[in-house]
């Protein structure tokens, strides 16, 4: 590569907007563009107007028979919209008619890798790439069978946003240890990405064969997930592994005057405000049951002080909580809007059964907000227990209520933790730091910039 030509990277992601993995990929892509690299964001589903992004042409590469049926499908909604039940049924029926053998395999429980646009990845945008960077590869857009060939053509980075690559179907294994020895007899067929029947042993063996023929540079946002990868079938494909924690835009997620933020949002100035993810009930990896059980007890413990509960990203209205006002805030596309709610709050809660390096905790701390979080996965790596927040056992609403109410009652301690959270987050949890570390990795892989 010429010493004067910018590095060309293709970032590969399920979509250009969405959950944490998609946000990290899109933010990294923008950061690379801002540093003069020739980055392309290749996505399975394009919803937003991200610069230098393209949709992977999976449908365009299918047979004429399949394309004819796929043209009849109802349009996909936005990244956070939902199809009606009838639209879902119509889409599934048309896909089955378009490719009956593929539909039959999915119905039997096999993971679907039939996405023919994957073989075009290296030439999307009209130029051969220097580095291929793969983010979450599940989500119905990537043909994992192409991985050995892709990794032979160009240095390939894989960021582990979850543990799907090491399992027979699930994104996180929860308490199951079968991923170590071959899956099968899966206790969680319905967890994302769900499969209708137990072909998890066959899926695991298929991935193992693919990974044994692949060579990738593995990145983990947490030491926890790197340890999992080192004990898994992904170890066979790993050239090297390094830790690059996630980062958030700290020009957006930054402290602000709390009173001004509340007035701007129409929230009561004198109330205690507790913020949490309202989308948790839609994910088996979050722990909405513990959160729901703890909230009434938190409100009871801090009485007679008034408590307002902010449920962010809620797809449905939060359940009422006796003695408290509950405000359900729908999904917010603008990070600045999310930041304003965090700036208005006193304390954030984060409950989960499984997590890697959640952006929600990084965002809260960057706004100077202490967090009470479940002690699972990579969460302990995102905060300093007892200084910037508190860790509680998972599935323990009593512990969550005790620690959260204790902080809400103790204004000086909570405010001290907020200052410590901001100091901890500054730079260490920032987007610029994350992008710089990835750029250094790309430079190493191509022999300099």
Secondary structure in CASP SS format (residue, H / E / C, confidence):
PFRMAT SS
TARGET T0000
AUTHOR 0000-0000-0000
METHOD secondary structure of the structure
MODEL  1
X C 1.00
X C 1.00
X C 1.00
X C 1.00
X C 1.00
X C 1.00
X C 1.00
X E 1.00
X E 1.00
X E 1.00
X E 1.00
X E 1.00
X E 1.00
X E 1.00
X E 1.00
X C 1.00
X C 1.00
X C 1.00
X C 1.00
X H 1.00
X H 1.00
X H 1.00
X H 1.00
X H 1.00
X H 1.00
X H 1.00
X H 1.00
X H 1.00
X H 1.00
X H 1.00
X H 1.00
X H 1.00
X H 1.00
X H 1.00
X C 1.00
X C 1.00
X C 1.00
X E 1.00
X E 1.00
X E 1.00
X E 1.00
X E 1.00
X E 1.00
X E 1.00
X E 1.00
X C 1.00
X C 1.00
X C 1.00
X C 1.00
X C 1.00
X C 1.00
X C 1.00
X E 1.00
X E 1.00
X E 1.00
X C 1.00
X C 1.00
X C 1.00
X H 1.00
X H 1.00
X H 1.00
X C 1.00
X C 1.00
X H 1.00
X H 1.00
X H 1.00
X H 1.00
X H 1.00
X H 1.00
X H 1.00
X C 1.00
X C 1.00
X C 1.00
X C 1.00
X C 1.00
X C 1.00
X C 1.00
X C 1.00
X C 1.00
X C 1.00
X C 1.00
X C 1.00
X C 1.00
X C 1.00
X H 1.00
X H 1.00
X H 1.00
X H 1.00
X H 1.00
X H 1.00
X H 1.00
X H 1.00
X H 1.00
X H 1.00
X H 1.00
X H 1.00
X H 1.00
X H 1.00
X C 1.00
X H 1.00
X H 1.00
X H 1.00
X H 1.00
X H 1.00
X H 1.00
X H 1.00
X H 1.00
X H 1.00
X C 1.00
X C 1.00
X C 1.00
X C 1.00
X C 1.00
X C 1.00
X C 1.00
X H 1.00
X H 1.00
X H 1.00
X H 1.00
X H 1.00
X H 1.00
X H 1.00
X H 1.00
X H 1.00
X H 1.00
X H 1.00
X C 1.00
X C 1.00
X C 1.00
X C 1.00
X E 1.00
X E 1.00
X E 1.00
X E 1.00
X C 1.00
X C 1.00
X C 1.00
X C 1.00
X C 1.00
X C 1.00
X C 1.00
X C 1.00
X C 1.00
X H 1.00
X H 1.00
X H 1.00
X H 1.00
X H 1.00
X H 1.00
X H 1.00
X H 1.00
X H 1.00
X H 1.00
X C 1.00
X E 1.00
X E 1.00
X E 1.00
X E 1.00
X E 1.00
X E 1.00
X C 1.00
X C 1.00
X C 1.00
X H 1.00
X H 1.00
X H 1.00
X C 1.00
X C 1.00
X C 1.00
X C 1.00
X C 1.00
X C 1.00
X C 1.00
X C 1.00
X C 1.00
X C 1.00
X C 1.00
X H 1.00
X H 1.00
X H 1.00
X C 1.00
X C 1.00
X C 1.00
X C 1.00
X C 1.00
X C 1.00
X C 1.00
X C 1.00
X C 1.00
X C 1.00
X C 1.00
X C 1.00
X C 1.00
X C 1.00
X C 1.00
X C 1.00
X C 1.00
X C 1.00
X C 1.00
X H 1.00
X H 1.00
X H 1.00
X H 1.00
X H 1.00
X H 1.00
X H 1.00
X H 1.00
X H 1.00
X H 1.00
X H 1.00
X H 1.00
X H 1.00
X C 1.00
X C 1.00
X C 1.00
X E 1.00
X E 1.00
X E 1.00
X E 1.00
X E 1.00
X C 1.00
X C 1.00
X H 1.00
X H 1.00
X H 1.00
X H 1.00
X H 1.00
X H 1.00
X H 1.00
X H 1.00
X C 1.00
X C 1.00
X H 1.00
X H 1.00
X H 1.00
X H 1.00
X H 1.00
X E 1.00
X E 1.00
X E 1.00
X E 1.00
X E 1.00
X E 1.00
X C 1.00
X C 1.00
X C 1.00
X C 1.00
X E 1.00
X C 1.00
X C 1.00
X C 1.00
X C 1.00
X C 1.00
X C 1.00
X C 1.00
X C 1.00
X C 1.00
X H 1.00
X H 1.00
X H 1.00
X H 1.00
X H 1.00
X H 1.00
X H 1.00
X H 1.00
X C 1.00
X C 1.00
X C 1.00
X C 1.00
X C 1.00
X C 1.00
X E 1.00
X E 1.00
X E 1.00
X E 1.00
X E 1.00
X E 1.00
X H 1.00
X H 1.00
X H 1.00
X H 1.00
X H 1.00
X C 1.00
X C 1.00
X C 1.00
X E 1.00
X C 1.00
X H 1.00
X H 1.00
X H 1.00
X H 1.00
X H 1.00
X H 1.00
X H 1.00
X H 1.00
X H 1.00
X H 1.00
X H 1.00
X H 1.00
X H 1.00
X H 1.00
X H 1.00
X C 1.00
X C 1.00
X C 1.00
X C 1.00
X E 1.00
X E 1.00
X E 1.00
X E 1.00
X E 1.00
X E 1.00
X C 1.00
X C 1.00
X C 1.00
X C 1.00
X C 1.00
X C 1.00
X C 1.00
X C 1.00
X C 1.00
X C 1.00
X C 1.00
X E 1.00
X E 1.00
X E 1.00
X E 1.00
X E 1.00
X E 1.00
X C 1.00
X C 1.00
X C 1.00
X C 1.00
X C 1.00
X H 1.00
X H 1.00
X H 1.00
X H 1.00
X H 1.00
X H 1.00
X H 1.00
X H 1.00
X H 1.00
X H 1.00
X C 1.00
X C 1.00
X E 1.00
X E 1.00
X E 1.00
X E 1.00
X C 1.00
X E 1.00
X C 1.00
X C 1.00
X C 1.00
X C 1.00
X C 1.00
X C 1.00
X H 1.00
X H 1.00
X H 1.00
X H 1.00
X H 1.00
X H 1.00
X H 1.00
X H 1.00
X C 1.00
X C 1.00
X C 1.00
X C 1.00
X E 1.00
X E 1.00
X E 1.00
X E 1.00
X C 1.00
X C 1.00
X C 1.00
X C 1.00
X H 1.00
X H 1.00
X H 1.00
X C 1.00
X C 1.00
X C 1.00
X E 1.00
X C 1.00
X C 1.00
X C 1.00
X E 1.00
X E 1.00
X E 1.00
X E 1.00
X C 1.00
X C 1.00
X C 1.00
X C 1.00
X H 1.00
X H 1.00
X H 1.00
X H 1.00
X H 1.00
X H 1.00
X H 1.00
X H 1.00
X H 1.00
X H 1.00
X H 1.00
X H 1.00
X H 1.00
X C 1.00
X H 1.00
X H 1.00
X H 1.00
X H 1.00
X H 1.00
X H 1.00
X H 1.00
X H 1.00
X H 1.00
X H 1.00
X H 1.00
X H 1.00
X H 1.00
X H 1.00
X H 1.00
X C 1.00
X C 1.00
X C 1.00
X C 1.00
X E 1.00
X H 1.00
X H 1.00
X H 1.00
X H 1.00
X H 1.00
X H 1.00
X H 1.00
X H 1.00
X H 1.00
X H 1.00
X H 1.00
X H 1.00
X H 1.00
X H 1.00
X H 1.00
X H 1.00
X C 1.00
X C 1.00
X C 1.00
END
